[in-house]
Amino acid sequence: MSDLAPAAREEAAPAAGGEAVSAPAVPVAAGPVAAAQPGARRTRDALHFALRNKKVVGGGIVVLAFLALGLIAPLFYDYGHSEYVGPQSSGPSGEYWFGTTTFGQDVFLQFVHGIRSTFLVGLLGGGLAALIGMTIGFVAGYVGGLVDEALNMLTNIVLVLPALAVLIILHTYIGITSVPSQALFIGIFSWPWVARAVRAQTFSLRTRDFVDLARLSGMGSGAIIRREIAPNMSSYLFMTFILLFGGSVLFAATLDFIGLGPTGVMSLGLMMNNAVHWSALQLGLWWWFLPPGLGITAIVGALYIMNVGLDEVFNPKLREM
Amino acid sequence: MRTRPRYIAALFTAVLLATTACEGGDSGSSGNSSNGGQYPRNETLYTSGSAWGPPTTWNPIVPGYATGTVGLVYEPLFIFNPEKLELEPWLAEKGEWSADNKTYTVTLRDGVKWSDDKPLTADDVKYTVELGKIKAVPYSNLWNWLASVEATDQRTVKFTFSDPRVQEWENWLYENAIVPKHIWESRSEADITTHKNEKPVGSGPYVYQAHAQDRMVWKKKDGWWAEKALNLKVAPTYVVDIVNSSNEVALGLLTSGRLDLSNNFLPGVANLLKGDFKVKTYYAEPPYMLSANTAMLIPNTTKAPMNDVAFRKALAESIEVKKIVEGVYGNIVKASNPTGLLPVYDQYVDQATVSSSGFTFDTNKAKATLAAAGYKDTNGDGKVEDKAGKPISLKLIVPSGWTDWMEAARVIAEGAQAAGLNIVAEFPDAAALDDARTAGKFDLLLNNWTGVSNTPWTYYNYLFQMPVQAQQFSANFSRYQNQAAWELVQKLSRTPSSDPAYKTTIAELQKIQLTEMPAIPLWYNGMWAQYTESAWTNWPSEAAGAPKDFPSTWNNMWELGSIKMLTQLKPVSSK
């Protein structure tokens, strides 16, 4: 019966109560033990299906391969990504795998440093957006009433803000000079759709019997959200994070490309920005702008394919096996 | 519930596509808009590189006019020949100082006419100079030292000075254009500087033909005075100046033959010149371009530690200019002489002073200079602290989007870091940077308002001008105060170039500049000029027999002889 639990977020799930009852009904001391078992089983099942889903495995391999490349490759270089090390504007060769820039910088080294920034901005930006969006969604959905109205208004306001325009203005006044600060701004502007989705889910879950039961047993609101509501939509939250991760990466690339990137570090968007500014296209230095473009496309594309695969894993209706 | 994430995913994919599409779209789309087909190609000169916005005003009194307004339409009394370092009579036939240097007499050429056929007379000159009495006119400070101007007859104007600043006056003579009194006198005082002057009536070889958002078109006028007087004939019937959208676009236009002369900084042009793109420059070898001005690193000397000369010296020693010249620019610029004097002034450089007090790149020497002055790394972070032990953290600002300077700023910061100075490069918006420079709210910045002129006086005035105001608009951005240097600058402006004191005063100023380092000269920015020979030949070049005029359409360059370039061009079809 716990197999049905992941689908609970979708349906009215009359059966889901059975799984949930066991957790809140028992005394606090026994609670974690009882709750752990279905949780572990659920994870095991998900893993079982995930490893047999080509989309998840394929996407995961691409993402992990890029991550490993970004983490490990820079360690083998004893010069920095902005140093003029090689001949100027030379094509890919055995020594400089992706060739060199107009100034003689190593494009491959810039590329792997760029991957680092890409993952960092995705992790921080996506993580922050997920945190804000979920918190607001849960609180609004669970508490309801005036709090819901207020939070909903905030969500709607941020939702209609033209994030790019606001970021351009912010950049002019404050200056976005590091990857974390860029991630912070991206995170602050990309959470609203998460908040709305989570709020709607919470709305539907909070009237279920097991939540009522938990409330009757004297659990605080925070604990109910954390231990009763969130676990029932954990798969959804996980997929949300993946989307936010990919979104942050693209947003950062857009900002970098139009020249609002961080200073002092290298990112894939900045590489493309530099390539355009130094006429790489007109002069035929394709090795300068193709790798970062393809890198971003590959990482984000793999994430989305993985997401579609995970959808199938978590939702039995979509399984093709 | 599912649809939203999918929708978002689709949206972001679209953003990605748009992002990548931008790269390709840039050159293609804007290239098409510049197909000027309505003028015969073999009679039309296409230029670009000076206008960054649509032409909106043709008023020669205030800067911001359409490319060529001064130069092609309005002309000065003299033009300056940077090769010989002397003024050449233009509208004037001659100009003479009186024996005591108190008065200057200009004799106008006979038969010069405005484009509405009225003669250009001494009254027009007197009227133009007296416009300077209006405070809003840029040359109003002329009247601080000019006492009176008098038209003694139709062709003679006599200027009487209360303070004869010979150098400054000669600078005025070729930098300012004469306007027709019969048209301008009906305008109110406010109108003089704000009027758009849509139908410019000038004395020059061209008249207004048309303009659009992306171009300015001039048409040749019959009977330009110089055809008879100097036997000079401008070759192109039409001059079409294309408004820049970006330098990369100009590169595309140039390589496809839709542009004859590009005065843009073309990023990566060094590759273009090495390759076979049929693009020509003044020199066939590095540095390819003539030097136009000196790029200076400006320290704000009102702030610590930039107020310490030892610190400024160490900073100068930490910068590897060679790396900027070769790495960033691909050798299209030259490293500056430590004095910052442009190559055209080489004869004035005092080599003895340069070798004794000049600076060269040497990281270890920079470290030693810092240590000797009391800057030590006390907290062990690899960067020196100030004399009180507080960490130093400085910003070098360069306008965002000025790609070559941004890259150069990174190299400067890197060099400083290597010497233990914690300097980072930052790229604020150009307008924000203008404010910071004017108000003195910065640590370090780059500036190059040190262009070629008739006299090194303009350069030293730029360095040492006093008094330092709350707002510094055009000079002394370092806010450096040195009364002795300022007095020398004023003395220089009163000394004729033939006087032996001229050279010795310049030498004294060099000594002060090299020991005090109010600003650090880095490299000579090029007079960017790339041309193709698809429609016009006989471009200026170093080659024997080729014209030696400045190949530039930038404002202020016409008066430095660029106008003569137009008279030397030859259409390809008649070769």
Interface residues (C-beta under 8 A of the other chain):
Chain A: R9 E10 S82 Y84 Q88 S89 T102 F103 G104 T172 G175 T177 W193 R196 A197 A200 Q201 M239 T240 L243 G246 G247 L250 F251 A253 T254 F257 G259 T263 G264 M272 N274 A275 V276 H277 W278 S279 A280 L281 Q282 L283 L285 F289 G293 I296 T297 V300 Y304 N307 D311
Chain B: M1 R2 R4 P5 I8 A9 F12 T13 V15 L16 T19 T20 C22 E23 G24 D26 S27 N247 E248 L251 G252 T255 L266 P267 G268 A270 N271 L272 G275 K323 G327 V328 G330 S400 G401 T403 E407 R410 E414 V424 A425 E426 F427 P428 D429 A432
